[in-house]
């Protein structure tokens, strides 16, 4: 098989959650462990950092990878899902996995795939681990797919675990309370291994404390230990001052960050706390590496879709936030932009309760309802119907690019446009 045939095989032969949802969900570590055993346990051949949480785990993973890369390490980065190309999931120092390696890996493991019937995600995780070992990385940052306890990535024994926060998402799999979801997220905490929780939340803090205590794992709530203050914007970058919360000194004055979503402030606290613990573990990370990395995360790692500006006059922003907690932050930031008219190009997948998300949107805005090119998509016409119940009105379009073009055509230069609602809507943008 060539590369395209291999990718088609992966999508057709193996159940893919981002396409079919619950039918592809295969919790548990047995198959991943077996695949890794066949591959001589590649995940044990380098240092790893495990990053979970509901929102912010992708941005946190990219920031940590960028910092380690700038510190001089060869850094693997595994994230999911991808936006444009499968190769985005597996990177080394920002460079996407070689297509030939993907072809050879699948060809060499066809009999194992037939015998074990793994999910798409299980095969992808095993491939990432094997690729990082093959390329002899120094350290790999591994993002959890869903939950944590039963996620395929949870076969690693990391130097550090990071949990960004807990909010409601994938409740049919992870539980219908924050405490239940926290138990699943806390599943990545390992024996005697420190864990950073980026955001202290009263509803979940005791869960993390209890699990960490049971595993003799030191737990650090970054938002209680690291103070990050927003200074403003400068040359298109967010600027913050950061330092210990218990005294007035600033460890990182005028720290510039190219991820300018307002929600990144919470992620930065977790990242800086993680850096301090990684230094204690023996990794050499100078402050200059932190400064250099955070001002160009997108360049170093290829991160896209996080409060990304796509155009001016009208201003166009997209964001992959896709649950209530994530959208609360991005919609607040968008509503705060000075504009003659605010326009929303939105679409969702159909297996989520979107009522709470629609309830957050302003009825005086102008809407362009669309749908992602994904079998889980909520149809644009149905979205228009549901939105009308919340006083949200607008036309519907079967393609996000058509919807965005219509929004641009309707706009004055002083207007602003938001594109989002689903990761897959953002992924469909031609000019991402």
C-alpha positions as CSV (number, residue, x, y, z in Angstrom):
1,X,0.0,0.0,0.0
2,X,1.1,3.6,-0.6
3,X,0.5,6.4,1.9
4,X,-3.0,7.3,0.7
5,X,-4.0,3.6,0.6
6,X,-2.6,3.1,4.1
7,X,-4.6,6.1,5.5
8,X,-7.7,4.8,3.8
9,X,-7.1,1.4,5.4
10,X,-6.7,3.0,8.8
11,X,-10.0,4.8,8.5
12,X,-12.0,2.0,6.8
13,X,-10.6,-1.0,8.8
14,X,-10.4,0.5,12.3
15,X,-13.2,2.3,14.2
16,X,-12.5,6.0,14.4
17,X,-14.1,7.9,17.2
18,X,-14.0,11.3,15.5
19,X,-16.1,9.9,12.7
20,X,-18.5,7.5,14.3
21,X,-18.5,8.4,18.0
22,X,-19.5,5.9,20.7
23,X,-19.2,2.9,18.4
24,X,-15.5,3.5,18.2
25,X,-14.9,4.0,21.9
26,X,-12.9,1.1,23.2
27,X,-11.9,1.8,26.8
28,X,-9.1,-0.2,28.5
29,X,-5.4,-0.7,28.1
30,X,-5.2,-4.4,27.2
31,X,-4.9,-4.1,23.5
32,X,-2.5,-1.1,23.7
33,X,-0.3,-3.1,26.1
34,X,-0.3,-6.0,23.8
35,X,0.6,-3.9,20.8
36,X,3.4,-2.2,22.8
37,X,4.7,-5.6,23.9
38,X,4.9,-6.8,20.3
39,X,6.9,-3.6,19.5
40,X,9.3,-4.2,22.4
41,X,7.6,-1.5,24.6
42,X,8.9,1.6,22.9
43,X,7.2,3.9,25.3
44,X,9.7,2.9,28.0
45,X,12.7,3.9,25.9
46,X,12.5,7.7,26.6
47,X,11.2,10.2,29.2
48,X,7.5,11.1,28.9
49,X,5.2,13.8,30.1
50,X,1.5,12.9,30.2
51,X,-1.1,15.7,29.7
52,X,-4.8,15.2,30.4
53,X,-7.8,17.4,31.3
54,X,-11.0,18.5,29.7
55,X,-9.9,21.8,28.1
56,X,-6.4,23.1,27.4
57,X,-4.5,19.8,27.2
58,X,-3.6,20.3,23.6
59,X,-2.3,23.9,24.1
60,X,-0.5,22.8,27.2
61,X,1.1,19.9,25.4
62,X,2.3,22.1,22.6
63,X,3.7,24.7,25.0
64,X,5.6,22.1,27.0
65,X,7.0,20.6,23.8
66,X,8.1,24.0,22.5
67,X,9.9,24.8,25.7
68,X,11.7,21.5,25.8
69,X,12.6,21.9,22.2
70,X,14.1,25.4,22.8
71,X,15.9,23.9,25.8
72,X,17.8,21.7,23.3
73,X,16.0,18.4,23.6
74,X,14.7,16.2,20.8
75,X,11.0,16.2,21.6
76,X,8.2,13.9,20.5
77,X,4.7,15.3,20.6
78,X,1.6,13.1,20.3
79,X,-1.8,14.9,20.1
80,X,-5.3,14.2,18.8
81,X,-7.4,14.7,16.8
82,X,-5.8,16.2,13.8
83,X,-7.2,19.1,11.9
84,X,-6.0,18.7,8.3
85,X,-3.6,15.7,8.1
86,X,-3.2,12.5,10.0
87,X,0.6,13.3,10.3
88,X,-0.2,16.2,12.6
89,X,-0.8,13.8,15.4
90,X,2.8,12.7,15.7
91,X,5.7,15.2,15.6
92,X,9.3,15.5,16.5
93,X,10.6,19.0,17.1
94,X,7.5,20.3,15.2
95,X,8.1,18.1,12.1
96,X,5.2,15.8,11.3
97,X,5.8,12.0,11.1
98,X,7.4,10.7,7.9
99,X,4.7,9.2,5.6
100,X,7.0,6.3,4.7
101,X,7.2,5.3,8.4
102,X,3.4,5.2,8.6
103,X,3.2,2.9,5.5
104,X,6.0,0.6,6.8
105,X,4.5,0.5,10.3
106,X,1.0,-0.6,9.1
107,X,2.4,-3.0,6.6
108,X,4.6,-4.6,9.3
109,X,1.7,-4.9,11.7
110,X,-1.2,-6.1,9.5
111,X,-1.3,-9.5,11.1
112,X,-1.3,-8.0,14.6
113,X,-4.1,-5.6,13.6
114,X,-6.1,-8.5,12.2
115,X,-5.5,-10.6,15.3
116,X,-6.1,-7.9,18.0
117,X,-8.8,-5.8,16.2
118,X,-7.6,-2.5,17.8
119,X,-9.3,0.8,17.4
120,X,-7.8,3.5,15.2
121,X,-6.7,5.4,18.3
122,X,-4.9,2.3,19.8
123,X,-3.0,1.8,16.6
124,X,-2.1,5.5,16.4
125,X,-0.8,5.6,19.9
126,X,1.3,2.5,19.4
127,X,2.7,4.0,16.2
128,X,3.6,7.2,17.9
129,X,5.4,5.4,20.7
130,X,7.3,3.3,18.2
131,X,8.2,6.3,16.0
132,X,9.6,8.2,19.0
133,X,11.7,5.2,19.9
134,X,12.9,4.8,16.3
135,X,13.9,8.4,16.1
136,X,15.5,8.3,19.6
137,X,13.8,11.3,21.1
138,X,14.9,12.6,24.5
139,X,11.5,13.2,25.8
140,X,7.9,12.9,24.5
141,X,4.8,14.9,25.5
142,X,1.8,12.6,25.3
143,X,-1.7,14.1,25.2
144,X,-4.6,12.0,26.6
145,X,-7.3,11.2,24.1
146,X,-10.3,11.0,26.3
147,X,-10.6,10.7,30.1
148,X,-7.4,9.2,31.3
149,X,-7.8,6.1,33.4
150,X,-8.8,3.9,30.5
151,X,-7.2,6.0,27.7
152,X,-4.8,4.1,25.4
153,X,-2.0,6.6,26.2
154,X,-2.2,5.5,29.9
155,X,0.4,2.8,29.5
156,X,3.3,5.2,30.0
157,X,5.2,5.8,33.2
158,X,5.9,9.5,32.9
159,X,8.3,11.9,34.6
160,X,5.3,14.1,35.3
161,X,1.5,14.1,34.9
162,X,-0.4,17.3,34.1
163,X,-4.2,17.6,34.4
164,X,-5.4,21.0,33.1
165,X,-9.0,21.1,34.5
166,X,-12.3,19.3,34.6
167,X,-15.5,20.2,32.9
168,X,-18.4,18.5,31.3
169,X,-17.6,16.7,28.0
170,X,-18.0,13.2,26.8
171,X,-20.3,12.6,29.8
172,X,-21.8,9.4,28.3
173,X,-18.3,7.9,28.8
174,X,-16.7,9.7,31.7
175,X,-19.6,10.4,34.0
176,X,-22.3,13.0,34.6
177,X,-20.7,14.9,37.6
178,X,-17.4,16.8,37.8
179,X,-16.4,14.4,40.6
180,X,-16.9,11.3,38.4
181,X,-15.1,12.9,35.5
182,X,-12.2,13.9,37.8
183,X,-11.8,10.3,38.8
184,X,-11.3,9.4,35.2
185,X,-8.8,12.3,34.7
186,X,-7.0,11.3,37.9
187,X,-6.3,7.9,36.4
188,X,-3.1,9.2,34.8
189,X,-1.6,9.9,38.2
190,X,1.2,7.3,38.8
191,X,2.9,6.0,41.9
192,X,5.5,8.4,43.3
193,X,5.2,10.6,40.2
194,X,4.4,14.3,40.7
195,X,1.2,15.7,39.2
196,X,0.4,19.3,38.2
197,X,-3.3,20.3,38.2
198,X,-3.4,23.6,36.3
199,X,-6.6,24.9,37.7
200,X,-7.8,24.5,41.3
201,X,-11.6,23.6,41.3
202,X,-13.4,23.1,44.6
203,X,-15.6,20.3,43.1
204,X,-12.6,18.2,42.0
205,X,-9.6,19.1,44.2
206,X,-10.4,16.5,46.8
207,X,-10.5,13.8,44.2
208,X,-7.1,14.7,43.0
209,X,-5.7,14.9,46.5
210,X,-7.1,11.5,47.5
211,X,-5.8,9.7,44.4
212,X,-2.4,11.4,44.6
213,X,-2.1,10.5,48.3
214,X,-3.0,6.9,47.6
215,X,-0.2,6.7,45.1
216,X,2.3,8.8,47.1
217,X,2.3,11.3,44.3
218,X,3.1,14.9,45.1
219,X,0.2,17.1,43.8
220,X,0.7,20.8,42.8
221,X,-2.3,23.0,42.0
222,X,-0.7,25.5,39.7
223,X,-3.3,28.2,40.0
224,X,-2.6,28.3,43.8
225,X,1.1,28.4,43.4
226,X,1.8,30.4,40.2
227,X,0.3,33.9,39.8
228,X,-0.1,34.9,36.1
229,X,-1.3,38.4,35.5
230,X,-2.4,39.7,32.1
231,X,-0.4,42.8,31.0
232,X,-2.1,43.2,27.6
233,X,-1.2,42.8,24.0
234,X,2.0,43.8,22.3
235,X,2.9,43.2,18.6
236,X,0.1,40.6,18.3
237,X,1.3,38.7,21.4
238,X,-0.3,38.3,24.8
239,X,2.0,39.6,27.5
240,X,1.8,38.4,31.1
241,X,3.8,38.6,34.3
242,X,4.2,35.4,36.2
243,X,5.7,34.4,39.5
244,X,5.1,32.6,42.8
245,X,1.7,33.3,44.3
246,X,3.0,33.6,47.8
247,X,5.2,36.6,47.4
248,X,5.5,39.6,45.1
249,X,8.5,38.8,43.0
250,X,7.9,38.1,39.3
251,X,9.9,35.2,37.9
252,X,8.8,35.8,34.3
253,X,8.2,39.6,33.7
254,X,6.8,40.5,30.3
255,X,6.4,36.9,29.2
256,X,5.1,37.0,25.6
257,X,2.8,34.3,24.3
258,X,1.6,33.8,20.7
259,X,-1.4,31.8,21.9
260,X,-3.6,34.8,22.6
261,X,-6.9,33.2,23.7
262,X,-7.8,34.6,27.1
263,X,-8.2,31.1,28.5
264,X,-4.5,30.4,27.9
265,X,-3.7,32.3,31.2
266,X,-4.8,29.2,33.1
267,X,-2.8,26.9,30.9
268,X,0.4,29.0,31.3
269,X,0.2,28.6,35.1
270,X,0.2,24.8,34.7
271,X,3.0,24.9,32.1
272,X,5.3,27.1,34.3
273,X,4.6,24.8,37.3
274,X,5.4,21.8,35.1
275,X,8.7,23.4,34.0
276,X,9.8,23.9,37.6
277,X,9.2,20.2,38.4
278,X,10.9,19.0,35.2
279,X,13.9,21.0,36.3
280,X,13.9,19.3,39.6
281,X,13.7,15.9,37.8
282,X,17.0,16.7,36.0
283,X,16.0,18.4,32.8
284,X,18.0,21.5,32.0
285,X,15.5,24.3,31.1
286,X,16.7,27.9,31.2
287,X,14.3,30.8,31.5
288,X,15.5,32.0,28.1
289,X,14.0,28.8,26.6
290,X,10.7,29.5,28.2
291,X,10.7,33.1,26.8
292,X,11.8,31.9,23.3
293,X,9.3,29.1,23.1
294,X,6.2,30.7,24.3
295,X,6.4,33.6,21.9
296,X,6.4,31.2,19.0
297,X,4.6,28.0,20.0
298,X,2.7,27.9,16.7
299,X,5.9,28.1,14.7
300,X,7.8,25.6,16.7
301,X,5.0,22.9,17.0
302,X,2.5,23.7,14.3
303,X,-0.4,24.3,16.7
304,X,-3.5,25.6,14.9
305,X,-7.1,26.6,15.7
306,X,-6.6,28.1,19.2
307,X,-8.1,31.6,19.0
308,X,-6.4,31.9,15.6
309,X,-6.9,35.0,13.6
310,X,-7.7,34.3,10.0
311,X,-8.3,37.7,8.6
312,X,-8.7,41.5,9.0
313,X,-11.5,43.9,7.9
314,X,-13.6,42.1,8.9
315,X,-11.6,40.5,11.8
316,X,-12.1,36.7,11.6
317,X,-11.2,34.3,14.5
318,X,-11.6,30.6,14.8
319,X,-11.3,28.4,17.9
320,X,-11.7,24.7,18.5
321,X,-13.6,25.1,21.8
322,X,-16.4,22.5,21.7
323,X,-18.0,22.3,25.1
324,X,-19.6,24.7,27.6
325,X,-16.5,25.5,29.6
326,X,-14.4,26.1,26.5
327,X,-17.0,28.1,24.6
328,X,-17.7,30.2,27.7
329,X,-14.2,31.6,27.5
330,X,-13.9,32.1,23.7
331,X,-17.4,33.6,23.3
332,X,-16.7,36.0,26.1
333,X,-13.5,37.1,24.4
334,X,-15.2,37.4,21.1
335,X,-18.1,39.4,22.5
336,X,-15.6,41.7,24.1
337,X,-14.1,42.7,20.7
338,X,-15.1,46.2,19.5
339,X,-17.1,45.7,16.3
340,X,-20.0,47.1,14.4
341,X,-21.6,43.7,14.2
342,X,-20.7,40.3,15.6
343,X,-21.2,37.4,13.3
344,X,-21.1,33.7,14.2
345,X,-20.3,30.8,11.8
346,X,-21.1,27.8,14.0
347,X,-21.6,24.1,13.6
348,X,-21.6,21.1,16.0
349,X,-21.5,17.3,16.1
350,X,-24.8,15.6,16.7
351,X,-24.0,13.4,19.7
352,X,-23.6,16.3,22.1
353,X,-26.2,18.3,24.0
354,X,-25.7,21.7,22.5
355,X,-28.5,23.5,24.3
356,X,-26.3,25.0,27.0
357,X,-23.9,26.2,24.3
358,X,-26.6,27.8,22.2
359,X,-27.9,29.5,25.4
360,X,-24.6,31.4,25.8
361,X,-24.9,33.1,22.4
362,X,-26.2,36.6,21.9
363,X,-29.5,36.8,20.0
364,X,-28.6,40.2,18.6
365,X,-25.7,38.8,16.7
366,X,-26.0,37.4,13.2
367,X,-25.6,33.6,12.7
368,X,-24.5,31.4,9.8
369,X,-25.3,27.8,10.7
370,X,-23.2,25.1,9.1
371,X,-22.1,21.5,9.6
372,X,-18.7,19.7,9.6
373,X,-17.9,17.1,6.9
374,X,-18.1,14.4,9.5
375,X,-20.5,11.5,9.8
376,X,-21.3,12.7,13.4
377,X,-22.3,16.1,12.1
378,X,-25.4,17.8,13.3
379,X,-27.1,18.9,10.1
380,X,-27.1,22.6,9.5
381,X,-30.8,22.8,8.9
382,X,-31.5,21.0,12.2
383,X,-29.1,23.4,14.0
384,X,-30.9,26.3,12.6
385,X,-34.1,24.9,13.9
386,X,-32.7,24.3,17.4
387,X,-31.1,27.7,17.5
388,X,-34.3,29.4,16.7
389,X,-35.6,28.2,20.1
390,X,-32.9,30.4,21.7
391,X,-33.8,33.4,19.6
392,X,-30.8,32.9,17.3
393,X,-31.5,33.5,13.6
394,X,-29.7,33.2,10.4
395,X,-29.3,31.1,7.2
396,X,-27.8,27.6,7.0
397,X,-25.0,26.4,4.8
398,X,-23.8,22.8,4.1
399,X,-20.1,23.8,4.1
400,X,-18.3,26.0,6.6
401,X,-16.4,27.8,3.8
402,X,-19.6,28.8,2.1
403,X,-20.9,30.0,5.4
404,X,-17.8,32.0,6.1
405,X,-17.8,33.5,2.6
406,X,-21.4,34.6,3.1
407,X,-20.5,36.2,6.5
408,X,-17.6,38.0,4.9
409,X,-19.8,39.2,2.0
410,X,-22.3,40.5,4.5
411,X,-19.8,42.3,6.7
412,X,-18.5,45.8,6.9
413,X,-14.8,46.2,7.5
414,X,-15.6,47.0,11.2
415,X,-17.4,43.7,11.8
416,X,-15.9,40.6,13.4
417,X,-16.6,36.9,12.7
418,X,-16.3,33.9,14.9
419,X,-15.9,30.4,13.4
420,X,-16.3,27.4,15.8
421,X,-18.6,25.2,17.8
422,X,-16.7,22.0,16.9
423,X,-13.1,21.1,16.2
424,X,-14.3,19.6,13.0
425,X,-15.9,22.8,11.8
426,X,-12.5,24.6,12.3
427,X,-10.7,21.7,10.5
428,X,-12.9,22.2,7.4
429,X,-11.7,25.7,6.9
430,X,-9.8,26.1,3.7
431,X,-7.6,28.9,4.9
432,X,-6.6,27.5,8.3
